[in-house]
């Protein structure tokens, strides 16, 4: 039985909404953790804002690395819904 169009569209929209949410959370958490670690080290070592700024930059780098890795997995087709792929000959 063929699926209705809205069911196929729903899966497509849900997949992209999930991707956007996942990327936003990944980037936000990595930046927050870098900020927190930098502030903690600044308080411990008395270095002013320098380790906080460094922590944020490291958080941004780690977040983008994770995003690039996640998008690479999707580009390979490993992120597809099971059963959606065409059988290979």
N, C-alpha and C positions, 0 to 999 in steps of 0.2 A: 504494500500500500504506500502510495506517495504521500510524503508529509506536506501539510499545507504551507503556503508561502510564509505566513506569519511565524510559523515554528522555525523555519530556516533563518528568517531575519532576526528572530529573537536570540537564537544562539550566536549569530554574528555580533549583534549589539552587546550581548552579555559578555562575550569574549573580549571585546575591545574595552568595555567598561571595567572589567576585571583587570585588564592590562594597565589601564590608566590609573586605577586605584592602587594597584601593586607598585607601579613605578613611583607614584607620589609618596606612598608610605615608605618605600625603600630609601628614596632620596631624603625625605624628611627625618627619618630615624637616624640615618648615618650623619646628617648635619647636626642634629641634636646631640648625638653621642660625642661627636668631635668637639662641639661647643662645651658640653659638660666636662669632658676630660680636660680640655684646655683651661677652663676656669678653675677646676680643681687643682691642676698643676700650678697655675698662677698663684693661687692662694697658698699652696705649700711652699713654693720656691720664691715668691715675691717678685716675679718677673714682669709684672704689669700685664698689658693685654696681649703680649706677643705669643704666648703659648695658646691662648684662646683663639687668636686669629689663625695660627698654624693648625689648631685642631679643626676649625671650621673648614679650612682649605683641604685638609686630609679627608674630612667627612664628605666634602663635595666630590673629591677624586674617587673615594671608595664608592659613593653612591652612583656616580656615572659609570664606573667600571662594572658595577653590578647590573645597571640598566643595560649597558652594551652587551653583557653576557646573556641577560634574559632575552633581549631582542634577537640575539644570534641563535638562541635555541628555538625561538619561534620561526625564524627565517628558515631553519633547517627542516621545519615541518614537524618537529617533535612535540609541539604544543597544540596540535590539532585534537579535536574530539575523536575518541576511538570510534572506528567504523565509518568515519568521514572520508578516509583516503580511498583513492582508486586502487584497485588491485594491480600490482606490477606484473608485467609479463616476462 
